[in-house]
């Protein structure tokens, strides 16, 4: 499991390349098929010690335009997260407990966007199985914190790219609550990238689709961006 975990950490959790830039289109789709669309730019840079910085800027619609989400992730301790709300010209620092809240009304959480510390869970390889035309490792992850809202997560990770193809989230009663699917994977600059991702709230019948366009890695992002 250790080799799988280390590789998964590099490719699936930390992301490819030393930095990344992408334009994202997020569609929030309710049970009746009604859509709300949001467009944003995402930047990510890796630091030498394994920490990361994320920056997300919202372009539209008008009610979220200029909103900004910034995350500094750390290994072994809680991340720092800030949300700038232009309507009230306020920077809100998000508490660690807020990481499981919905990311701007979507089916993704703040933690889904910036990643979860691998040490927060215990991981167990339960086998391999087909994932469409791929073969996947099946990994069960259980939170170390007994009081965590999440009961467990079952991930199917591509044995070649180590990208998560599906993730099933169960609550503490063992009921399935959310499902993540990598709907489309493309090679970008030699890096396998999930360019269309869907998170579904099983109970509400609501889903969020995110499409990554204009993805680029190793662009040499200026450190001044994060000041």
Secondary structure by P-SEA (a helix, b strand, c coil): caaaaaaaaacccccccccccbbbbbbbbcccbbbbbbbbbbbbbbcccccbbbbbbbccccccccbbbbbbbbccbbbbbbbbbccccbbbbbccccccccccccccccccccccccccbbbbbccccccccbbbbbbbbbbccccccccbbbbbcccccccccbbbbbcccccccccccccccccccccccccbbbbbccccccbbbbbbccccccccccccccc
